[in-house]
Amino acid sequence: MDEQEIKNNPDAVENFGAVDNQPYDESQIQVLEGLEAVRKRPGMYIGSTGPRGLHHLVYEIVDNSIDEALAGYCTHIEVEILPGDVISVRDNGRGIPVGIQEKVGLPAVTVVLTVLHAGGKFGGSGYKVSGGLHGVGSSVVNALSEWLEVEVGHEGKIYAQRFERGQPVNDLTVIGDCDHSGTLIRFKADAEIFTETTEYDLETLQKRLREQAFLNAGLSISLTDRRNETPESPAVPEVYCYEGGISSFVDYMNKTRGYEVLHPDVVHLTVADKDSVAEVAFQYNDSYNENILSFANNIHTVDGGTHETAFKTAITRIFNDYARRHSLLKEGDNSLKGDDVREGLTAVISVKLKDAQFEGQTKAKLGNTSMGTLVNSLLSEKLTDFLEENPAVAKAILEKSISASRVREAAQRARELARKKSGLSSTRMPEKLADCIWSDADRTELYIVEGDSAGGSAIQGRDRNFQAILPLWGKMLNVEKARLDKVYGNLKLVPIVIALGCGIGDDFDLSKLRYGKVIIMADADVDGSHIRTLLLTFFFRYMRPLVEEGHVYIAQPPLFKVSKGKQIRYAFSDQERDQFIQELGGNADIQRYKGLGEMDPEQLWETTMDPAFRTMLRVEIEDAAAADEVFTILMGDKVEPRRDFIERNAQYVSNLDI
C-alpha cells in the first residue's frame, strides 16, 4: 500500500497487513508441536537450507558418535555416502538406550529422535563432555529428512525403527541378534527443505571428518563414497586416524600449505583441571600469515572465544617477557605486538569441558571464562618452561617476531608516506576514476575494469547515476608474497583503496565504504583470471570484511556473439553458443571476444552491466580457514602444493573459468 492509497482510504491503515481483515486475537497465535517448528524454521537449527545446512545434518549425527568417543566407549565411526545421497553413520559405542523413558512412555531412542532437547547431555551421568550441548541434533536431522532409519545394537539384540519427515512409521522392534553394541543411522535429506541441492560434496565431508580425527587422538573415522560404485570398481574407504592428535593437525596444515618450518617439532602443551582439559599445539613457519584454529568439545569455534583470546594474549606476553629477560629486546625497544608474535604461526587450541556455553546452536563462539583462565595458566607455566628448555627454538621464533615488528613499523612509515604522496588520507579521488552521481552506498557500484580500452567502453556504456568505473592497467602486486611495507604505496593498489574510501589493514572501516557493490570486470581469459585472483587475494588479506559482508562481485562477460541477420545472441559457454547456432537455424556468424575492449559501449552495457540482464557472481566465504588455505596454496611461493591442487581440481574447470 503506497502513500496515495492511504490518503484516499484512511480507514485502510487500521487493517493494513491483516489477513482477510481478520482481527488479531488468540486465534492467530500458532503453537507448533513436536518437530513442526524445525520444519517451519530450519535455518534456526542448522544455519541455512543451502549446502552448508545440508552438510550440517551429517555433522550432527557424527558429533553424537564422537561424544561416545569422548566418553571412552567408541573407537571407530564409519560414514558412507550411499547412492541417492543417502548418509549412513555407524559407530561402535554403547548404542542409544532402547528402554522405556518413563516421562513420555516411549523407548529412549524414539524420544531422542522425535523430541527436541532430549538426550544424555543435560547434567546426567551419560556424558561429562559433549559437543551436542543442546540435545536437538538427532531430532533435527530426523525432522529434516525424507526418511531416517535407526538400528541399535544393545545386549545381544538389534533394535530398529523407521521415521518419515520426523514421524515414526513403526514401533521400535527387534530385528536380529548381534555380538556388538553401537548405533547405525541412515537418512535421506528432504528435498522439500533443501530445495537448492541434496547432493553431498565429498571434499567438504573429508575435511570435517579428518578434522575430527585430529581432535580425538586414536579415534578411527572412515569415509566411503559409494555413489558411483560398480562391481568392477568398488569404493575404497578413506580412514582417518592420528595418534598425535592436534600435533598431527598442525603438522598437516603446515605441510599442506608447503611451509618451511622454523623448528622441527610441534610444541604440544596440555593441562587438566577437574572436568576440563585444555591443549595447545603450535609450530612456526616461514610465511607472513597466522593460522589459528580453536575448538571446544570438538566444535570449531569459528568466532573464537575465551580460549582463543587467552591464547593470543598469553603468547604475546610470554614471548615479550622472554625476549626482555634474554636481551633479545633492548631496554629502549618497543614491545612486540600480537600480530608480530603470531606471524607465521600455525596453532590449534582444543578445550574440553562440562557445561560449555556457546553462542547459539551453531556454536561459533565459546563464552566460558574458566577456559580463558585455564589456557592462560597452561601457557604461563608450560610455555615459559618450554622456551627456557629450548633456547634455540625460542630464538628462532623471536627473531622472526622482531623482524615482523620492524616490518610493521616500516609499513606504518610507508603508510604515512603513501598518504602524503597519493592522498590516501584526503578526499581527492584517483585520476582515472569515473565516479557516479549518486552518493548512497546502498545504491552505487564500482566496476574495477581490466585495461584502459575496456574502461573507456565501460565509462561510455554505464549508467552514470549509480555506476562508477576504475580502469586498471597491467597486473598488480601479489600481496601473498609481499610483506606489509610493500603493500602500502603500491601504484596499482592505492587507487582502489582511495576509491573505496574505507582504508586498509588495521585502518579498515567498512562503514566508510563508498560503493555497495565492488565488481571485478576482467577478460574471460587466463590473464583476466589472474587479475581477478590477485584482486581477490588483496581483498581477502587486507579488506576481509568487504568479502565477508558480501560486497565483492565478479562480472560475467560473454564469450561469444552469435548473430544471423538482425538476430543476436550472447553466449557464455561453448554449449550455449552451439545451442544458439541451432536455434538460429545454423550458418550463424560467430565472434569470439578475446577481451572486454572488443565490445562497444552498447554491447558491454547490454551483456555485462545492465542490472536487468547481467549475470554476476557474489564472492562469499563459508569457511575462512579453508579460504586461507586456498589463497596460501595458489598465491604463495611454494610450487608443489599449487601443482597438487591444480591437478586435483582440474576436472572442475569450465569454459567460464578460462
Secondary structure, DSSP 8 states (H G I E B T S, - for coil): --HHHHHH-TTHHHHTT-STT---SGGG-----TTHHHHHSTHHHHS-SSHHHHHHHHHHHHHHHHHHHHTT---EEEEEEETTTEEEEEE-SS----SEETTTTEEHHHHHHHSTT-SS-SSSSS-SS-S-TTS-HHHHHHHTEEEEEEEEEETTEEEEEEEETTEESS--EEEEE-S--EEEEEEEE-TTT--S-----HHHHHHHHHHHHHHSTT-EEEEEE-TT--SSS----EEE--TTTHHHHHHHHHHHHT--BSSSS-EEEEEEETTEEEEEEEEEBSSS--EEEEEETTEE-TT-BHHHHHHHHHHHHHHHHHHHHTTSS-TTS----HHHHTTTEEEEEEEE-SS--BSTTTT-SB--HHHHHHHHHHIIIIIHHHHHH-HHHHHHHHHHHHHHHHHHHHHHHHHHHHHHHH-TTSS---TT-B--S---TTT-EEEEEESHHHHHHHHHHS-TTTEEEEEE-S----GGGS-HHHHTT-TTTHHHHHHH-S-SGGG--GGG-S-SEEEEE--SSHHHHHHHHHHHHHHHHH-HHHHHTT-EEEE---SEEEEETTEEEEESSHHHHHHHHHHTTS--EEEE-SSGGGS-HHHHIIIII-TTT--EEE---S-HHHHHHHHHHHHSS-HHHHHHHHHHHGGG--GGG-
